[in-house]
Amino acid sequence: MKKATTFLLFACALFTALPVTVRAEEDLGSIKTRMSLRLAKIDELKSKGVLGENNVGLLEVRNAAVPGVNATEVSAVVGDENKDRQVVYAALAKKANVSYEQMSKARAKAIAANSVPGVWLQKETGEWYKK
Amino acid sequence: MPRPSLLLLPLLLGGCIQINIPNEFKGELTVNLRVAKELDGFFGDLDQKSKTINLPPEAPAPTAKP
């Protein structure tokens, strides 16, 4: 009887945890697809100096008053991208067993190190510069 | 002209040298590697496609010897 109860509890726990894990992976997959679709626009805005990468791995508007750039569209792109990035950093931090801040700052450092010249970046001190 | 035995001396002494890396440093190194691995796993292909991120070239894969 005790064995059967233990088995039943184990089976319940397994079938409850499994869909959650699968869902989390699916979510990251769909976020990645969305980020991939947004990439060309973000690259364009970063190249024009409209957007910059801050020191916590998020996008920030540097100068929306560039001819031919729609401020509303820029704001929407930044909002959507940052929301997705925050979910990704939280998920990756959980997987690596580190804090959200560690993960987002590590990403910011990697972006800064590998960005091409001309991209706006933020130093750890908060100061902005063009690479 | 130094004697051959003298030339071997650094090699022999090298075996006696023990470098201790503090545990907290080892831990930090492991954490940084875990973080880098997770970031690379997710953002690796996105960064490859990006025109504003230039990833350092990967080390060439070792070629198999016959």
Backbone of each chain as ProteinMPNN parsed JSONL, in Angstrom:
{"seq_chain_A": "MKKATTFLLFACALFTALPVTVRAEEDLGSIKTRMSLRLAKIDELKSKGVLGENNVGLLEVRNAAVPGVNATEVSAVVGDENKDRQVVYAALAKKANVSYEQMSKARAKAIAANSVPGVWLQKETGEWYKK", "coords_chain_A": {"N_chain_A": [[0.846, -1.207, 0.0], [1.917, 1.225, 0.902], [3.957, 1.435, -0.897], [2.61, 1.702, -3.303], [1.35, 4.167, -2.937], [3.583, 5.836, -2.781], [4.578, 5.509, -5.364], [2.48, 6.56, -6.841], [2.497, 9.228, -5.988], [4.985, 9.985, -6.953], [4.615, 9.684, -9.706], [2.63, 11.597, -10.128], [4.041, 13.931, -9.462], [5.972, 13.915, -11.454], [4.462, 14.149, -13.831], [3.401, 16.612, -13.397], [5.551, 18.344, -13.296], [6.852, 18.012, -15.757], [5.35, 19.189, -18.043], [5.682, 21.888, -17.379], [8.433, 22.355, -17.622], [8.778, 21.795, -20.341], [7.148, 23.774, -21.407], [8.525, 26.087, -20.613], [10.849, 25.836, -22.144], [9.758, 25.978, -24.683], [8.816, 28.563, -24.623], [11.215, 30.054, -24.522], [12.165, 29.393, -26.998], [10.238, 30.545, -28.708], [10.622, 33.174, -28.03], [13.174, 33.58, -28.943], [12.77, 33.354, -31.681], [11.173, 35.612, -32.109], [13.019, 37.594, -31.39], [14.9, 37.225, -33.332], [13.501, 38.003, -35.605], [13.299, 40.677, -35.103], [15.842, 41.57, -35.222], [17.151, 42.759, -37.549], [15.984, 45.292, -37.683], [16.762, 46.364, -35.237], [19.527, 46.335, -35.538], [19.765, 48.186, -37.588], [18.83, 50.524, -36.336], [20.7, 50.748, -34.293], [23.018, 51.144, -35.755], [22.47, 53.615, -36.853], [22.705, 55.176, -34.682], [20.579, 55.579, -33.082], [19.75, 53.807, -31.136], [21.229, 52.376, -28.162], [23.355, 50.123, -26.312], [22.889, 49.299, -23.038], [24.463, 49.052, -19.697], [23.371, 46.857, -18.476], [22.584, 44.96, -20.197], [20.415, 45.736, -21.775], [18.394, 47.516, -24.25], [18.606, 51.005, -25.045], [17.135, 54.146, -25.827], [19.002, 56.454, -27.597], [19.046, 58.609, -29.349], [16.308, 59.669, -30.761], [15.615, 61.495, -32.574], [16.283, 61.316, -35.334], [16.375, 61.862, -38.81], [13.831, 60.305, -40.696], [13.287, 58.344, -38.916], [10.936, 56.719, -36.976], [9.68, 57.658, -34.0], [7.745, 56.46, -32.365], [7.655, 53.865, -33.304], [10.261, 53.1, -32.723], [10.233, 53.191, -29.943], [8.416, 51.135, -29.437], [9.772, 48.901, -30.448], [12.025, 48.832, -28.781], [10.796, 48.444, -26.294], [9.519, 45.906, -26.641], [11.738, 44.277, -27.25], [13.357, 44.559, -24.955], [11.69, 43.496, -23.012], [11.56, 40.822, -23.789], [14.303, 40.179, -23.594], [14.673, 40.41, -20.839], [13.147, 38.301, -19.856], [14.569, 36.181, -20.947], [17.127, 36.51, -19.727], [16.417, 36.029, -17.073], [15.574, 33.361, -17.213], [17.921, 32.086, -18.108], [19.628, 32.715, -16.03], [18.5, 31.292, -13.974], [18.922, 28.718, -14.906], [21.714, 28.617, -14.882], [22.161, 28.929, -12.272], [22.661, 31.451, -11.081], [22.457, 34.985, -10.193], [19.943, 37.228, -11.563], [21.068, 39.707, -12.145], [23.795, 39.129, -12.428], [23.749, 37.623, -14.769], [22.612, 39.409, -16.661], [24.445, 41.505, -16.644], [26.724, 40.211, -17.482], [26.004, 39.614, -20.079], [25.808, 42.205, -21.087], [28.492, 42.948, -20.982], [29.574, 41.164, -22.832], [28.296, 42.003, -25.158], [29.322, 44.593, -25.367], [32.025, 44.034, -25.726], [32.06, 42.766, -28.192], [30.813, 44.422, -30.006], [30.476, 46.292, -33.051], [32.47, 49.054, -34.356], [31.161, 52.342, -33.719], [28.783, 51.863, -32.449], [26.579, 52.764, -29.818], [27.443, 52.483, -26.437], [27.215, 51.617, -22.95], [29.208, 52.352, -20.188], [30.295, 50.603, -17.184], [30.222, 52.484, -15.226], [28.187, 54.091, -15.952], [28.488, 55.968, -17.844], [28.085, 57.016, -21.225], [29.334, 55.986, -24.412], [30.652, 56.049, -27.777], [31.57, 53.269, -29.559]], "CA_chain_A": [[0.0, 0.0, 0.0], [2.803, 2.37, 1.01], [4.702, 1.484, -2.162], [1.696, 2.199, -4.338], [1.157, 5.605, -2.685], [4.826, 6.511, -3.173], [4.638, 5.496, -6.826], [1.451, 7.482, -7.323], [2.982, 10.584, -5.731], [6.1, 10.21, -7.873], [4.039, 9.844, -11.052], [1.945, 12.898, -10.158], [5.072, 14.975, -9.474], [6.609, 13.87, -12.768], [3.57, 14.679, -14.86], [3.137, 18.028, -13.137], [6.776, 19.099, -13.592], [7.251, 17.875, -17.157], [4.805, 20.211, -18.944], [6.223, 23.203, -17.023], [9.76, 22.426, -18.231], [8.608, 21.854, -21.793], [6.584, 25.081, -21.719], [9.581, 27.082, -20.456], [11.728, 25.724, -23.294], [9.025, 26.484, -25.844], [8.777, 30.01, -24.491], [12.514, 30.589, -24.936], [12.237, 29.191, -28.445], [9.445, 31.551, -29.416], [11.264, 34.477, -27.785], [14.328, 33.643, -29.846], [12.242, 33.63, -33.025], [10.77, 37.036, -32.137], [14.232, 38.416, -31.352], [15.535, 37.065, -34.634], [12.734, 38.817, -36.558], [13.519, 42.088, -34.747], [17.28, 41.835, -35.285], [17.542, 43.671, -38.632], [15.535, 46.643, -37.312], [17.609, 46.826, -34.132], [20.846, 46.605, -36.127], [19.657, 49.434, -38.35], [18.706, 51.634, -35.383], [21.974, 50.873, -33.58], [23.981, 51.709, -36.708], [22.139, 55.033, -37.041], [22.949, 55.881, -33.425], [19.3, 55.817, -32.395], [19.738, 52.944, -29.949], [22.497, 51.963, -27.565], [23.286, 48.965, -25.41], [23.282, 49.775, -21.707], [25.372, 48.175, -18.944], [22.672, 45.701, -17.904], [22.145, 44.096, -21.286], [19.15, 46.167, -22.387], [18.498, 48.599, -25.232], [18.112, 52.316, -24.611], [17.08, 55.128, -26.911], [20.028, 57.485, -27.438], [18.638, 59.78, -30.106], [15.208, 59.271, -31.643], [15.368, 62.593, -33.517], [17.063, 61.104, -36.56], [15.434, 61.906, -39.936], [13.367, 59.024, -41.236], [13.071, 57.372, -37.841], [9.653, 56.906, -36.31], [9.913, 57.544, -32.557], [6.782, 55.521, -31.786], [8.106, 52.532, -33.698], [11.491, 52.846, -31.958], [9.828, 52.92, -28.572], [7.774, 49.805, -29.409], [10.82, 47.89, -30.663], [12.833, 48.783, -27.559], [9.976, 47.843, -25.247], [9.347, 44.473, -26.918], [13.038, 43.59, -27.164], [13.803, 44.519, -23.563], [10.818, 42.571, -22.283], [12.039, 39.476, -24.137], [15.642, 39.974, -23.029], [14.551, 40.216, -19.391], [12.663, 36.925, -19.633], [15.684, 35.291, -21.291], [18.149, 36.593, -18.674], [15.891, 35.369, -15.872], [15.585, 31.906, -17.453], [19.314, 31.623, -18.17], [20.18, 32.849, -14.679], [17.961, 30.159, -13.211], [19.604, 27.517, -15.403], [23.128, 28.652, -14.472], [22.154, 29.094, -10.813], [23.245, 32.743, -10.709], [21.405, 35.998, -10.09], [19.551, 37.9, -12.81], [22.027, 40.794, -12.387], [25.039, 38.54, -12.945], [23.524, 37.202, -16.149], [22.383, 40.551, -17.559], [25.693, 42.277, -16.752], [27.652, 39.409, -18.3], [25.572, 39.805, -21.471], [26.184, 43.571, -21.463], [29.947, 42.945, -21.222], [29.827, 40.44, -24.081], [27.856, 42.876, -26.259], [30.285, 45.688, -25.473], [33.3, 43.519, -26.236], [31.964, 42.305, -29.586], [30.106, 45.367, -30.876], [31.29, 46.911, -34.102], [32.663, 50.482, -34.098], [30.039, 53.231, -34.036], [27.609, 51.52, -31.637], [26.53, 53.388, -28.491], [27.549, 51.521, -25.332], [27.283, 52.259, -21.636], [30.226, 51.788, -19.294], [29.761, 50.188, -15.87], [30.044, 53.703, -14.421], [26.975, 54.746, -16.398], [28.841, 56.889, -18.917], [27.856, 56.489, -22.583], [30.382, 56.277, -25.402], [30.519, 55.375, -29.078], [32.736, 52.391, -29.703]], "C_chain_A": [[0.88, 1.256, 0.0], [3.565, 2.581, -0.305], [3.854, 2.1, -3.269], [1.478, 3.692, -4.184], [2.387, 6.377, -3.133], [4.919, 6.606, -4.689], [3.67, 6.507, -7.425], [1.897, 8.934, -7.156], [4.083, 10.96, -6.713], [5.578, 10.492, -9.283], [3.358, 11.2, -11.186], [2.961, 14.028, -10.28], [5.713, 15.065, -10.851], [5.737, 14.51, -13.839], [3.183, 16.133, -14.624], [4.347, 18.844, -13.57], [7.114, 19.105, -15.07], [6.668, 18.955, -18.075], [5.378, 21.592, -18.662], [7.576, 23.391, -17.69], [9.65, 22.602, -19.738], [8.108, 23.236, -22.198], [7.658, 26.167, -21.665], [10.52, 27.061, -21.653], [11.07, 26.272, -24.56], [9.003, 28.011, -25.822], [10.08, 30.635, -24.96], [12.678, 30.468, -26.443], [11.456, 30.251, -29.197], [10.019, 32.947, -29.199], [12.427, 34.658, -28.76], [13.878, 33.965, -31.272], [11.86, 35.104, -33.143], [12.003, 37.937, -32.197], [14.937, 38.384, -32.707], [14.837, 37.937, -35.686], [12.97, 40.316, -36.347], [14.96, 42.548, -35.032], [17.69, 42.877, -36.33], [17.178, 45.116, -38.28], [16.451, 47.214, -36.216], [19.011, 47.171, -34.653], [20.852, 47.958, -36.844], [19.644, 50.635, -37.397], [19.997, 51.848, -34.587], [23.026, 51.516, -34.488], [23.749, 53.204, -36.914], [22.376, 55.853, -35.778], [21.675, 56.179, -32.661], [19.268, 55.028, -31.087], [21.145, 52.643, -29.449], [22.26, 50.776, -26.657], [23.751, 49.42, -24.032], [24.099, 48.726, -20.941], [24.674, 47.032, -18.199], [22.027, 44.853, -19.0], [20.828, 44.463, -21.927], [19.393, 47.308, -23.377], [18.005, 49.896, -24.621], [18.117, 53.249, -25.803], [18.124, 56.203, -26.618], [19.601, 58.765, -28.132], [17.563, 59.378, -31.115], [14.942, 60.333, -32.711], [16.266, 62.483, -34.752], [16.075, 61.107, -37.728], [15.1, 60.509, -40.461], [13.119, 57.964, -40.185], [11.789, 57.716, -37.096], [9.812, 56.617, -34.81], [8.987, 56.523, -31.891], [7.205, 54.083, -32.072], [9.364, 52.129, -32.898], [11.139, 52.434, -30.541], [9.212, 51.522, -28.439], [8.816, 48.698, -29.547], [11.652, 47.709, -29.387], [12.071, 48.074, -26.436], [9.845, 46.336, -25.42], [10.658, 43.708, -26.721], [13.481, 43.465, -25.698], [12.969, 43.552, -22.714], [11.278, 41.13, -22.536], [13.41, 39.195, -23.52], [15.569, 39.688, -21.525], [14.08, 38.803, -19.052], [13.807, 35.931, -19.879], [16.746, 35.311, -20.183], [17.69, 35.865, -17.409], [15.95, 33.848, -16.034], [17.009, 31.36, -17.458], [19.969, 31.681, -16.793], [19.743, 31.669, -13.813], [18.699, 28.876, -13.607], [21.055, 27.457, -14.904], [23.281, 28.799, -12.962], [22.918, 30.344, -10.371], [22.116, 33.768, -10.631], [21.109, 36.603, -11.466], [20.592, 38.957, -13.172], [23.327, 40.267, -12.972], [24.898, 38.213, -14.426], [23.404, 38.413, -17.068], [23.667, 41.378, -17.72], [26.726, 41.529, -17.598], [27.301, 39.571, -19.775], [25.982, 41.2, -21.964], [27.68, 43.635, -21.794], [30.273, 42.275, -22.554], [29.432, 41.303, -25.284], [28.889, 43.975, -26.483], [31.594, 45.21, -26.112], [33.229, 43.212, -27.732], [31.252, 43.269, -30.529], [31.056, 45.972, -31.906], [31.467, 48.398, -33.781], [31.432, 51.298, -34.512], [28.803, 52.976, -33.191], [27.715, 52.219, -30.269], [26.549, 52.308, -27.408], [27.629, 52.279, -24.015], [28.315, 51.557, -20.766], [29.573, 51.368, -17.975], [29.484, 51.39, -14.977], [28.787, 54.479, -14.824], [27.221, 55.7, -17.569], [28.642, 56.239, -20.295], [29.013, 56.859, -23.496], [30.072, 55.533, -26.695], [31.767, 54.54, -29.274], [33.527, 52.785, -30.95]], "O_chain_A": [[0.655, 2.201, -0.755], [3.786, 3.705, -0.757], [4.331, 2.912, -4.061], [1.425, 4.416, -5.178], [2.28, 7.423, -3.774], [5.289, 7.645, -5.235], [3.992, 7.213, -8.381], [1.707, 9.762, -8.047], [4.125, 12.074, -7.236], [6.038, 11.412, -9.959], [3.482, 11.872, -12.21], [2.791, 14.953, -11.073], [5.966, 16.159, -11.355], [6.209, 15.309, -14.648], [2.696, 16.809, -15.53], [4.193, 19.919, -14.149], [7.615, 20.105, -15.585], [7.421, 19.582, -18.821], [5.548, 22.391, -19.583], [7.85, 24.449, -18.258], [10.329, 23.437, -20.335], [8.564, 23.808, -23.188], [7.716, 27.045, -22.525], [10.946, 28.111, -22.135], [11.707, 26.926, -25.387], [9.15, 28.664, -26.855], [10.073, 31.618, -25.701], [13.262, 31.342, -27.085], [11.931, 30.796, -30.194], [9.917, 33.806, -30.074], [12.632, 35.734, -29.322], [14.519, 34.743, -31.978], [12.175, 35.763, -34.134], [12.038, 38.911, -32.949], [15.493, 39.384, -33.161], [15.489, 38.531, -36.545], [12.857, 41.115, -37.277], [15.252, 43.744, -35.076], [18.481, 43.773, -36.037], [17.947, 46.043, -38.536], [16.855, 48.376, -36.262], [19.601, 48.176, -34.255], [21.787, 48.75, -36.728], [20.344, 51.625, -37.612], [20.348, 52.978, -34.25], [23.826, 52.336, -34.037], [24.692, 53.967, -37.122], [22.261, 57.079, -35.797], [21.688, 56.948, -31.7], [18.812, 55.53, -30.059], [22.113, 52.655, -30.209], [21.129, 50.465, -26.284], [24.884, 49.877, -23.878], [24.389, 47.651, -21.465], [25.292, 46.33, -17.398], [21.059, 44.13, -18.763], [20.182, 43.622, -22.553], [20.432, 47.968, -23.355], [17.103, 49.896, -23.783], [18.98, 53.164, -26.677], [18.137, 56.79, -25.537], [19.761, 59.862, -27.597], [17.858, 58.825, -32.174], [14.154, 60.117, -33.633], [16.919, 63.448, -35.15], [15.046, 60.434, -37.662], [15.975, 59.662, -40.639], [12.783, 56.824, -40.506], [11.587, 58.845, -36.65], [10.047, 55.478, -34.408], [9.392, 55.812, -30.971], [7.127, 53.209, -31.209], [9.505, 50.986, -32.463], [11.672, 51.46, -30.008], [9.453, 50.818, -27.458], [8.753, 47.684, -28.851], [11.942, 46.587, -28.972], [12.616, 47.228, -25.729], [10.035, 45.577, -24.47], [10.685, 42.64, -26.109], [13.922, 42.402, -25.262], [13.486, 42.885, -21.818], [11.371, 40.326, -21.608], [13.649, 38.11, -22.989], [16.297, 38.843, -21.005], [14.548, 38.19, -18.093], [13.989, 34.975, -19.126], [17.211, 34.257, -19.749], [18.475, 35.174, -16.759], [16.33, 33.134, -15.106], [17.278, 30.304, -16.886], [20.762, 30.811, -16.433], [20.522, 31.129, -13.029], [19.052, 28.06, -12.756], [21.557, 26.39, -14.551], [24.395, 28.794, -12.438], [23.707, 30.309, -9.427], [20.968, 33.467, -10.957], [21.91, 36.504, -12.396], [20.963, 39.102, -14.337], [23.897, 40.862, -13.887], [25.791, 38.483, -15.229], [24.019, 38.446, -18.133], [23.944, 41.89, -18.805], [27.502, 42.139, -18.333], [28.189, 39.656, -20.623], [26.439, 41.363, -23.095], [28.086, 44.287, -22.756], [31.126, 42.743, -23.307], [30.134, 41.335, -26.295], [29.283, 44.259, -27.614], [32.187, 45.907, -26.935], [34.213, 43.377, -28.453], [31.099, 42.977, -31.715], [32.253, 46.136, -31.669], [30.686, 48.949, -33.005], [30.762, 50.996, -35.5], [27.869, 53.777, -33.206], [28.78, 52.259, -29.653], [25.777, 51.35, -27.454], [28.055, 53.433, -23.972], [28.303, 50.335, -20.624], [28.434, 51.739, -17.693], [28.632, 51.337, -14.089], [28.373, 55.406, -14.129], [26.28, 56.177, -18.202], [28.982, 55.074, -20.502], [29.601, 57.933, -23.36], [29.343, 54.541, -26.713], [32.887, 55.041, -29.169], [34.549, 52.169, -31.254]]}, "seq_chain_B": "MPRPSLLLLPLLLGGCIQINIPNEFKGELTVNLRVAKELDGFFGDLDQKSKTINLPPEAPAPTAKP", "coords_chain_B": {"N_chain_B": [[80.092, 26.339, -21.117], [77.195, 24.807, -20.079], [76.632, 22.005, -17.911], [74.865, 19.03, -18.964], [73.255, 17.964, -16.916], [72.676, 20.159, -15.352], [71.013, 21.565, -16.977], [68.786, 20.035, -16.902], [67.891, 20.428, -14.384], [65.924, 22.573, -13.83], [63.649, 21.335, -14.848], [63.336, 19.123, -13.202], [62.968, 20.387, -10.739], [60.664, 21.723, -11.305], [58.64, 19.876, -11.072], [58.245, 19.814, -8.374], [56.956, 22.093, -7.728], [54.028, 23.53, -6.495], [50.998, 24.904, -7.254], [48.597, 26.688, -5.633], [45.273, 27.363, -6.104], [42.996, 29.649, -4.875], [39.917, 28.628, -3.348], [37.641, 30.263, -3.65], [38.224, 31.63, -5.954], [38.29, 29.598, -7.812], [35.633, 28.876, -7.724], [34.4, 31.197, -8.69], [35.36, 31.238, -11.251], [34.183, 28.943, -12.311], [31.493, 29.707, -12.17], [31.495, 31.904, -13.923], [32.074, 30.587, -16.291], [29.839, 28.966, -16.553], [27.848, 30.899, -16.878], [28.726, 32.141, -19.252], [28.459, 29.998, -20.99], [25.69, 29.516, -21.002], [24.777, 31.982, -22.012], [26.002, 32.0, -24.507], [24.841, 29.772, -25.627], [22.175, 30.584, -25.976], [22.273, 33.174, -27.255], [24.158, 32.862, -29.217], [23.666, 32.119, -32.051], [22.042, 34.259, -32.767], [23.741, 36.423, -32.452], [25.562, 35.79, -34.406], [24.123, 36.371, -36.671], [23.751, 39.053, -36.417], [24.499, 42.42, -37.454], [25.74, 44.298, -36.045], [27.221, 43.169, -34.173], [30.242, 41.618, -33.794], [31.466, 38.612, -33.761], [34.298, 37.03, -32.227], [36.561, 35.179, -34.303], [36.114, 31.667, -34.49], [38.178, 29.092, -33.03], [40.083, 27.039, -35.233], [38.832, 23.803, -36.059], [40.328, 20.83, -34.782], [42.282, 18.886, -36.998], [41.871, 15.574, -38.12], [44.354, 13.112, -37.765], [45.883, 10.808, -40.002]], "CA_chain_B": [[79.115, 25.315, -21.594], [76.608, 24.176, -18.891], [76.544, 20.544, -17.972], [73.476, 18.604, -19.268], [72.487, 17.746, -15.684], [72.202, 21.475, -14.895], [69.894, 21.945, -17.843], [67.617, 19.247, -16.492], [67.509, 20.818, -13.026], [64.606, 23.255, -13.758], [62.572, 20.371, -15.11], [63.16, 18.305, -11.992], [62.394, 21.243, -9.687], [59.305, 22.073, -11.741], [57.733, 18.86, -10.55], [58.012, 20.039, -6.939], [56.197, 23.331, -7.524], [52.589, 23.316, -6.42], [50.286, 26.188, -7.246], [47.267, 26.555, -5.035], [44.309, 28.384, -6.514], [41.984, 29.749, -3.809], [38.621, 28.025, -3.69], [36.66, 31.259, -4.099], [38.562, 31.957, -7.335], [37.831, 28.448, -8.615], [34.173, 28.969, -7.773], [34.038, 32.315, -9.55], [35.697, 30.802, -12.611], [33.142, 28.003, -12.726], [30.261, 30.482, -12.375], [31.645, 32.673, -15.168], [31.994, 29.654, -17.419], [28.432, 28.549, -16.673], [27.119, 32.051, -17.419], [29.144, 32.305, -20.652], [27.915, 28.87, -21.751], [24.254, 29.75, -21.179], [24.596, 33.13, -22.913], [26.407, 31.593, -25.853], [23.841, 28.817, -26.104], [20.965, 31.267, -26.438], [22.508, 34.305, -28.151], [25.2, 32.547, -30.201], [23.27, 32.252, -33.467], [21.512, 35.614, -33.003], [24.921, 37.287, -32.61], [26.165, 35.462, -35.706], [23.329, 37.037, -37.712], [23.757, 40.496, -36.188], [25.497, 43.201, -38.198], [26.407, 45.228, -35.131], [28.045, 42.362, -33.252], [31.257, 40.87, -34.523], [31.998, 37.591, -32.858], [35.67, 36.646, -32.555], [36.562, 33.933, -35.077], [36.29, 30.443, -33.689], [39.427, 28.374, -33.269], [39.826, 25.975, -36.216], [38.661, 22.466, -35.485], [41.528, 20.02, -35.014], [42.144, 17.948, -38.116], [42.206, 14.202, -37.743], [45.564, 12.613, -38.412], [45.673, 9.425, -40.446]], "C_chain_B": [[78.505, 24.62, -20.376], [76.497, 22.665, -19.054], [75.088, 20.131, -18.242], [72.639, 18.411, -18.012], [71.922, 19.049, -15.139], [71.005, 21.938, -15.722], [68.615, 21.215, -17.441], [67.065, 19.682, -15.138], [66.152, 21.552, -12.959], [63.436, 22.303, -13.99], [62.268, 19.542, -13.872], [62.503, 19.119, -10.886], [60.948, 21.617, -10.019], [58.274, 21.099, -11.204], [57.388, 19.064, -9.093], [57.146, 21.277, -6.691], [54.7, 23.028, -7.531], [51.899, 24.669, -6.341], [48.899, 25.956, -6.683], [46.372, 27.703, -5.484], [43.242, 28.449, -5.424], [40.624, 29.235, -4.27], [37.609, 29.024, -4.232], [36.917, 31.646, -5.559], [38.084, 30.845, -8.269], [36.319, 28.529, -8.819], [33.719, 30.034, -8.745], [34.26, 31.951, -11.019], [34.62, 29.875, -13.157], [31.846, 28.739, -13.031], [30.342, 31.247, -13.695], [31.54, 31.776, -16.389], [30.556, 29.214, -17.664], [27.608, 29.657, -17.331], [27.434, 32.211, -18.912], [28.525, 31.212, -21.524], [26.422, 29.086, -22.027], [23.998, 30.89, -22.17], [24.915, 32.74, -24.343], [25.374, 30.641, -26.464], [22.6, 29.508, -26.643], [21.27, 32.302, -27.524], [23.498, 34.013, -29.274], [24.773, 32.757, -31.641], [22.667, 33.621, -33.778], [22.683, 36.574, -33.257], [25.612, 37.039, -33.952], [25.462, 36.23, -36.826], [23.432, 38.569, -37.612], [24.858, 41.199, -36.976], [26.216, 44.184, -37.279], [27.222, 44.482, -34.08], [28.969, 41.491, -34.09], [31.855, 39.839, -33.585], [33.438, 37.268, -33.23], [35.665, 35.322, -33.317], [36.835, 32.733, -34.186], [37.621, 29.795, -34.03], [39.165, 27.254, -34.271], [39.748, 24.611, -35.555], [39.903, 21.62, -35.762], [41.3, 19.01, -36.134], [42.611, 16.564, -37.68], [43.446, 13.726, -38.499], [45.351, 11.16, -38.837], [46.406, 8.414, -39.558]], "O_chain_B": [[79.221, 23.897, -19.683], [76.301, 22.133, -20.147], [74.168, 20.814, -17.792], [71.435, 18.666, -18.032], [70.844, 19.07, -14.545], [70.107, 22.614, -15.22], [67.509, 21.723, -17.622], [65.933, 19.357, -14.78], [65.312, 21.203, -12.129], [62.369, 22.457, -13.395], [61.11, 19.292, -13.536], [61.613, 18.638, -10.185], [60.12, 21.803, -9.127], [57.143, 21.489, -10.915], [56.372, 18.561, -8.613], [56.659, 21.486, -5.58], [54.18, 22.371, -8.432], [52.191, 25.477, -5.459], [48.13, 25.139, -7.19], [46.688, 28.873, -5.263], [42.646, 27.428, -5.081], [40.241, 29.39, -5.429], [36.827, 28.716, -5.13], [35.988, 31.948, -6.308], [37.553, 31.098, -9.351], [35.8, 28.29, -9.909], [32.787, 29.83, -9.523], [33.472, 32.3, -11.897], [34.197, 29.999, -14.306], [31.175, 28.444, -14.021], [29.398, 31.247, -14.485], [30.976, 32.173, -17.408], [30.107, 29.102, -18.805], [26.787, 29.403, -18.213], [26.533, 32.392, -19.73], [28.116, 31.469, -22.656], [25.951, 28.867, -23.143], [23.135, 30.793, -23.043], [24.195, 33.1, -25.275], [25.08, 30.702, -27.657], [22.033, 29.078, -27.648], [20.626, 32.322, -28.573], [23.661, 34.827, -30.183], [25.43, 33.488, -32.383], [22.759, 34.098, -34.909], [22.628, 37.419, -34.15], [26.172, 37.954, -34.555], [26.088, 36.676, -37.787], [23.227, 39.281, -38.595], [25.964, 40.686, -37.15], [27.186, 44.826, -37.683], [27.836, 45.094, -33.206], [28.537, 40.74, -34.964], [32.66, 40.171, -32.715], [33.777, 37.233, -34.413], [34.861, 34.439, -33.018], [37.657, 32.774, -33.27], [38.129, 29.919, -35.144], [38.138, 26.581, -34.182], [40.492, 24.304, -34.623], [40.468, 21.686, -36.854], [40.254, 18.364, -36.201], [43.606, 16.413, -36.972], [43.566, 13.915, -39.709], [44.719, 10.38, -38.123], [46.329, 7.21, -39.799]]}, "name": "protein", "num_of_chains": 2, "seq": "MKKATTFLLFACALFTALPVTVRAEEDLGSIKTRMSLRLAKIDELKSKGVLGENNVGLLEVRNAAVPGVNATEVSAVVGDENKDRQVVYAALAKKANVSYEQMSKARAKAIAANSVPGVWLQKETGEWYKKMPRPSLLLLPLLLGGCIQINIPNEFKGELTVNLRVAKELDGFFGDLDQKSKTINLPPEAPAPTAKP"}
